[in-house]
Amino acid sequence: MLNSLKNTLLLALGALVLNAHSSAQCIQPDNLWLGSFAYNPQCSGAPLSLPAFPGFKQEALELGWQDCQLDSQKDITVKWSTPTNPSSWGACQEMTSQVTLTDNATGLRIARGTMTLTYSRTWSEADWVGGAYKTQQVWRFLVNGDLRYSVGGKGFLRPACATAHKTRVRYSGYVDWALDCNTGWWSNAWMLTHAPDTFEHVKGYPRQGSFHCERSYSFVGPANGFVANPLVPIE
């Protein structure tokens, strides 16, 4: 079910919201593969090259799922801080960003946490718009980390496991930075999910237990253009 959920969200998040301007040029190679092992020998450190990614603020959605079907949805605002690389890590493919989620209706903070971003890959996309190609380059990071829920948070969208783990809930997903090669503007799409017990609270693991065997929880952005559809089995 987790794979189906994530695949559905990935396909649906085609639209990217406008964000910050950059003077960077496309297409920028990440240097993970330079054409032969003479430049990038097996088991050696890759000479990774990435641009400076800006933080962003965006309208997004909080989704509650039950038995793989959408059960609840609310409008939220998310803020991702500018990604940074802790000097002690010594690898620029891993960065951290503080994520803050706020409920639009009340203005109250839902959750906040420092997420680990691991660089995955880059690609370019081209669309024919107004008689010319519009090209953008996308950089994807895989994301995981704990979101700490606000103590006063109410409603089923606060995972049942939060109380047992000092309001901390582990989320995983991805975040994309896309650079418009024509305008130099950045845009972003992302998804974070906390899956059912079968995946998140397995027996023998530090956070084992029975908390929400039929429920999962997601945050996705941008909200504009995103439609949460019921999942359909692929097998």
BELTAPE-V403743 format. One record per backbone hydrogen bond with DSSP energy under -0.5 kcal/mol. CO is the residue of the C=O (numbers start at 1). NH is the residue of the N-H. If there is no record, write none. Layout:
[[CO NH] [CO NH]]
This chain:
[[1 5] [2 6] [3 7] [4 8] [5 9] [6 10] [7 11] [8 12] [9 13] [12 14] [12 15] [17 188] [20 186] [27 29] [30 49] [36 39] [36 40] [41 44] [46 48] [51 53] [56 80] [58 78] [59 222] [59 223] [60 76] [61 220] [62 74] [63 218] [64 71] [64 72] [65 216] [66 69] [68 231] [69 66] [72 64] [74 62] [75 104] [76 60] [77 102] [78 58] [79 81] [79 100] [80 56] [84 86] [84 96] [86 89] [86 90] [91 94] [93 119] [95 117] [96 84] [97 99] [97 115] [98 81] [99 113] [100 79] [101 110] [101 111] [102 77] [103 107] [108 103] [110 150] [111 101] [112 148] [113 99] [113 115] [115 97] [115 117] [116 118] [116 144] [117 95] [117 119] [118 142] [121 140] [123 138] [125 136] [127 129] [127 134] [129 132] [132 129] [133 135] [134 127] [135 181] [135 182] [136 125] [137 179] [138 123] [139 177] [140 120] [140 121] [141 175] [142 118] [143 173] [144 116] [145 171] [147 149] [147 169] [148 112] [150 153] [155 158] [157 159] [159 162] [161 165] [162 165] [162 167] [162 168] [163 166] [165 168] [167 149] [169 147] [171 145] [172 193] [173 143] [174 191] [175 141] [176 189] [177 139] [178 180] [178 187] [179 137] [179 181] [180 184] [184 22] [185 180] [186 19] [187 178] [188 17] [189 176] [190 221] [191 174] [192 219] [193 172] [193 195] [194 217] [196 199] [196 200] [197 201] [201 209] [202 205] [205 208] [209 211] [212 197] [212 215] [214 67] [216 65] [217 194] [218 63] [219 192] [220 61] [221 190] [223 226] [227 229]]
